[in-house]
Amino acid sequence: MARSRWLVPAIGLVLLSSCSSSRIAGSSPVQYEDVALPKEDEKALISAASRQMVSIPAATQASGSAPDIEYRIGPGDELTVNVNGEESMQALALRVDSAGFIQLPIVSRVNVQGATLAEIQEQLVTAYSEEFVDPWVVVSISKFRSRPIYMLGELRLPGVVYLEEPTNIMQALALAGGVTENAYLDGARLLREDKIVAVDIEALLSDGKLDQNVWLQPRDTIYVPGTQDLKVFVLGAVDTPGAQPFERGVGLLAAISSAGGTIGGEARLKDTRIIRTHSPLKGELITIDVDGMLRGARPDFPLRAGDIVFVPNTPLGNWNEVVRQITPSFQLVSEALEPFVQIEFLKDDE
């Protein structure tokens, strides 16, 4: 207990010393509202000046288009073709090239990009009718390779999975063997065309929110981070902004101290903000009076994994004002940020 009593004052001295020396596709705007602090969280109640809850509209299974049930051929797929019972044209192994063509005897190159097996068979029957009387053609897929999805992180069988039929998130995770015991599901994300899709994988798996079980598209990536990768971030008017390993029980003052303390004459400690993620779809903006903590008027504020501490150098207002000022700082740590933050802060300008 004696050691704990001296911890906050010691950190405060470090901070004061430092002061003296120194993109979502298809989503609509975020919604936020003021909410009361939870009564059971007395430290947060005393430490935080205000909190705003922020939510992002979810991409649900109903909001997307239904996938095509019939498989359509693409580059990388491998076909087996039998033509007219001819010995030399049995079980022809053909790979679809990058332009969508296959190379066949007699008829040479044939474009099969985006075609179904039935359409390819009909196309080849027409092509070979000039050489054979009433030719018949049988086409099958020997290897599915044109629709990869990438399963990364804390999965039992990470790697590339090739779609053979319409596949949703739960089916893809099953193909990857499920998640490991080290999986941090709150940070699990679905990436599409270099953007995070607003899907809550943790709610899908833990709470049975089946509307989050969206259909996957070719070249989607599902990434499940591990608990060993958890971080907090301290940005803004501090000496060494960036990510720090998360340790359970770490407080706001210790995190700022680990970032080298604040920059003297610039930091507005009374207006410190914490962006906290609750899920890929929900977060909150917390205003903290760090100056009051240093004076002993407020207790330290306990951080959670993924928290982003932003010490401003100009006055800040609501969520949108914070977005404008803090977004450039996120480029320092963009890859490690929680899905909720990446969706809102790193989306393309509209």
C-alpha positions in Angstrom: 0.0 0.0 0.0 2.8 2.4 0.8 4.2 1.9 -2.7 0.8 2.6 -4.3 0.4 5.9 -2.4 3.6 7.2 -3.9 3.0 6.0 -7.4 0.7 8.8 -8.7 2.7 11.7 -7.2 5.9 10.3 -8.6 4.4 10.0 -12.1 3.1 13.6 -11.7 6.6 14.9 -11.0 7.9 13.2 -14.2 5.1 14.9 -16.2 5.7 18.3 -14.7 9.4 18.0 -15.2 8.8 17.1 -18.8 6.5 20.1 -19.2 9.1 22.5 -17.9 11.8 21.1 -20.2 10.0 20.8 -23.3 -11.4 4.7 -44.7 -16.0 2.4 -44.6 -17.5 1.6 -47.7 -21.2 2.2 -47.8 -21.5 3.6 -44.3 -23.3 6.8 -43.2 -22.0 9.4 -40.7 -21.3 8.4 -37.1 -23.9 9.2 -34.5 -23.1 10.3 -31.0 -24.9 11.3 -27.9 -24.0 12.4 -24.3 -24.5 9.6 -21.8 -24.2 9.4 -18.0 -21.2 7.6 -16.6 -21.8 4.2 -15.1 -22.4 4.5 -11.4 -20.3 1.5 -10.6 -17.2 3.0 -12.1 -16.4 5.5 -9.4 -12.9 6.3 -10.6 -14.2 7.0 -14.1 -17.0 9.1 -12.6 -14.5 11.3 -10.8 -11.8 11.4 -13.4 -13.8 12.0 -16.6 -15.2 15.5 -17.3 -17.6 14.1 -19.9 -18.2 11.1 -22.2 -19.8 10.8 -25.6 -20.9 7.5 -27.1 -20.2 7.0 -30.8 -21.7 4.4 -33.1 -21.2 3.4 -36.7 -23.9 1.8 -38.8 -23.2 -1.9 -39.2 -22.7 -3.7 -42.5 -25.2 -6.6 -42.1 -25.9 -9.6 -44.2 -29.2 -7.9 -45.3 -27.4 -4.7 -46.4 -25.2 -6.5 -49.0 -26.1 -8.1 -52.3 -26.6 -11.9 -52.3 -23.6 -13.8 -53.8 -23.9 -15.6 -57.1 -24.8 -19.2 -56.4 -23.2 -20.5 -59.6 -19.4 -20.4 -59.7 -17.9 -18.2 -62.4 -14.5 -19.0 -63.7 -11.6 -16.6 -63.2 -7.8 -16.4 -63.6 -5.9 -19.1 -61.7 -8.8 -21.7 -61.9 -7.8 -25.1 -63.4 -10.2 -26.9 -65.6 -10.5 -30.4 -67.0 -11.9 -30.7 -70.5 -13.0 -33.8 -72.5 -13.8 -33.3 -76.1 -15.7 -35.7 -78.4 -14.3 -38.9 -76.9 -11.0 -38.4 -78.8 -8.1 -40.1 -77.1 -5.8 -37.1 -77.6 -8.4 -34.8 -76.1 -9.3 -36.6 -72.9 -8.8 -35.0 -69.5 -7.1 -31.9 -70.9 -5.7 -30.0 -67.9 -6.1 -26.3 -68.5 -5.2 -23.3 -66.4 -7.0 -20.0 -66.8 -4.4 -17.4 -67.5 -4.4 -13.8 -66.1 -6.5 -12.5 -69.0 -9.2 -15.2 -68.5 -8.2 -17.4 -71.5 -7.6 -21.2 -71.8 -5.5 -22.8 -74.6 -7.2 -25.7 -76.4 -6.2 -27.9 -79.4 -7.6 -26.8 -82.7 -9.7 -23.8 -81.5 -6.7 -22.2 -79.8 -7.5 -19.5 -77.1 -10.9 -19.3 -75.6 -12.0 -16.6 -73.2 -13.8 -18.1 -70.2 -13.6 -15.2 -67.8 -16.7 -14.9 -65.7 -18.5 -17.9 -67.4 -20.2 -20.8 -65.7 -19.3 -24.4 -66.6 -22.5 -24.7 -68.6 -21.7 -21.6 -70.6 -18.1 -22.8 -71.3 -19.4 -26.2 -72.5 -21.8 -24.5 -74.8 -19.1 -22.2 -76.1 -16.8 -25.1 -76.8 -19.4 -27.2 -78.5 -20.0 -24.3 -80.9 -16.2 -23.9 -81.5 -15.6 -27.6 -82.2 -18.7 -27.9 -84.5 -16.5 -26.7 -87.3 -14.2 -29.7 -86.9 -16.5 -32.5 -85.6 -20.0 -33.7 -86.3 -22.2 -33.2 -83.3 -19.3 -32.8 -80.8 -19.9 -33.2 -77.1 -17.8 -31.5 -74.5 -17.5 -32.1 -70.7 -15.9 -29.4 -68.5 -15.2 -29.6 -64.8 -13.2 -27.6 -62.3 -10.2 -29.4 -60.9 -8.9 -26.6 -58.7 -10.6 -23.5 -57.4 -8.0 -20.7 -57.4 -9.6 -17.4 -58.6 -11.5 -16.5 -55.4 -9.0 -16.4 -52.5 -9.7 -15.1 -49.0 -6.9 -14.6 -46.5 -7.3 -15.9 -43.0 -4.6 -14.3 -40.7 -3.8 -14.1 -37.1 -4.9 -16.2 -34.2 -6.5 -19.0 -36.2 -5.7 -22.7 -35.9 -5.2 -23.1 -39.7 -4.2 -19.6 -41.0 -3.5 -19.1 -44.6 -5.4 -18.9 -47.9 -8.9 -20.3 -48.4 -10.3 -20.5 -51.9 -14.1 -20.0 -52.2 -15.9 -22.7 -54.1 -19.4 -21.5 -53.2 -21.1 -18.6 -51.3 -19.3 -18.4 -48.0 -19.9 -16.3 -44.9 -17.7 -15.3 -42.0 -18.6 -18.2 -39.8 -18.0 -20.7 -42.6 -14.6 -19.2 -43.4 -13.5 -19.3 -39.7 -14.6 -23.0 -39.6 -12.5 -23.6 -42.7 -9.5 -22.0 -40.9 -10.1 -24.3 -37.9 -11.6 -21.7 -35.6 -9.8 -19.2 -33.3 -7.0 -20.0 -30.8 -7.2 -19.5 -27.1 -5.0 -16.3 -27.6 -7.5 -14.7 -29.9 -8.5 -11.1 -29.1 -12.0 -11.1 -30.7 -12.7 -7.5 -29.9 -10.0 -6.5 -32.4 -11.1 -9.1 -35.1 -11.7 -7.4 -38.4 -12.8 -8.0 -42.0 -10.8 -6.1 -44.6 -12.1 -5.5 -48.1 -10.2 -3.4 -50.8 -7.9 -2.0 -48.1 -10.8 -0.9 -45.9 -12.2 -2.3 -42.7 -15.8 -3.4 -43.1 -18.1 -2.4 -40.2 -18.7 -5.9 -38.9 -18.6 -7.0 -35.3 -17.1 -10.5 -35.4 -16.9 -10.8 -31.6 -20.7 -10.2 -31.4 -21.3 -12.8 -34.1 -19.3 -15.5 -32.3 -19.9 -14.7 -28.7 -23.5 -13.3 -28.8 -24.9 -15.0 -31.8 -25.5 -11.8 -33.8 -26.2 -13.5 -37.0 -26.9 -10.3 -38.9 -23.1 -9.8 -38.7 -22.4 -13.0 -40.5 -21.9 -11.2 -43.9 -21.1 -12.9 -47.2 -17.4 -12.8 -48.1 -16.0 -11.6 -51.4 -12.9 -12.7 -53.3 -9.7 -11.3 -51.8 -11.3 -10.4 -48.4 -9.1 -10.7 -45.4 -10.2 -11.8 -41.9 -7.6 -10.9 -39.3 -7.8 -12.0 -35.6 -5.1 -10.3 -33.4 -3.7 -12.0 -30.3 -3.9 -10.8 -26.7 -0.1 -10.6 -26.8 -0.4 -7.8 -29.4 -2.6 -5.5 -27.3 -1.5 -1.8 -27.1 -2.5 1.6 -25.9 -1.6 4.8 -27.8 -0.5 8.2 -26.6 -0.6 10.9 -29.3 -0.6 14.6 -29.6 1.5 17.1 -27.5 3.8 14.5 -25.9 7.5 14.0 -26.4 7.4 10.5 -28.0 4.0 9.8 -29.4 3.2 6.2 -30.5 2.1 2.8 -29.3 2.9 1.2 -26.0 2.4 -2.5 -24.9 -0.8 -2.8 -22.8 -0.4 -3.9 -19.2 -3.5 -4.6 -17.1 -3.9 -1.9 -14.5 -1.9 0.8 -16.3 -3.2 4.3 -15.7 -3.4 7.4 -17.8 -0.5 9.2 -16.0 1.8 6.2 -16.4 1.0 6.0 -20.1 1.8 9.8 -20.7 5.0 9.4 -18.6 6.0 6.5 -20.8 5.5 8.7 -23.9 8.2 11.1 -22.5 5.7 13.4 -20.8 4.0 16.4 -22.3 5.5 19.2 -24.4 5.9 22.2 -22.2 3.8 25.3 -23.2 1.7 23.3 -25.7 -0.2 20.6 -23.9 -3.8 21.4 -22.8 -3.9 18.8 -20.0 -7.4 19.8 -18.9 -8.7 18.8 -22.4 -7.1 15.4 -22.7 -9.2 13.0 -24.7 -9.4 9.2 -24.6 -10.9 7.3 -27.6 -12.1 4.0 -26.3 -13.4 1.1 -28.4 -16.2 -1.1 -27.2 -16.7 -3.0 -30.4 -15.9 -2.5 -34.1 -19.2 -0.5 -34.3 -19.2 1.4 -31.0 -16.8 3.6 -29.1 -16.7 6.7 -26.9 -14.9 9.9 -26.5 -13.9 10.7 -22.9 -12.6 14.0 -21.7 -10.1 13.8 -18.9 -8.7 16.6 -16.7 -5.1 15.4 -16.4 -4.2 18.7 -14.8 -6.6 17.9 -12.0 -5.0 14.5 -11.5 -1.5 16.1 -11.2 -2.9 18.5 -8.5 -4.5 15.5 -6.7 -8.0 16.7 -7.3 -8.9 13.7 -9.4 -7.7 10.1 -9.3 -5.7 8.4 -12.1 -7.8 7.0 -14.9 -7.4 3.2 -15.7 -6.8 2.5 -19.3 -8.1 -0.4 -21.4 -6.5 -2.3 -24.3 -6.8 -0.2 -27.5 -7.4 3.1 -25.7 -6.0 6.1 -27.6 -4.9 9.0 -25.4 -4.7 12.4 -27.2 -3.2 15.4 -25.5 -4.3 18.4 -27.6 -2.5 21.7 -28.0 -5.7 23.6 -29.0 -9.2 23.6 -27.6 -11.4 20.7 -28.7 -15.2 20.2 -28.8 -17.2 17.3 -30.0 -16.3 14.1 -31.8 -16.0 15.7 -35.3 -13.6 18.4 -34.0 -11.5 15.6 -32.4 -11.5 13.7 -35.7 -10.2 16.7 -37.6 -7.3 17.3 -35.2 -6.3 13.7 -34.4 -6.5 12.0 -37.7 -3.0 13.0 -39.0 -1.5 11.5 -35.8 -3.0 8.1 -36.6 -0.8 7.6 -39.5 2.0 6.8 -37.0 0.2 3.7 -35.7 -2.6 3.1 -38.2 -2.0 -0.7 -38.7 -2.3 -1.4 -34.9 -5.5 0.6 -34.3 -8.8 -1.0 -33.3 -11.3 -1.6 -36.1 -13.7 1.0 -34.8 -11.1 3.7 -35.0 -9.8 2.6 -38.4 -13.3 2.7 -39.9 -14.1 6.2 -38.7 -10.7 8.0 -38.7 -8.9 6.4 -41.7 -11.8 6.3 -44.2 -11.4 8.0 -47.6 -12.5 11.6 -47.8 -15.9 11.9 -49.3 
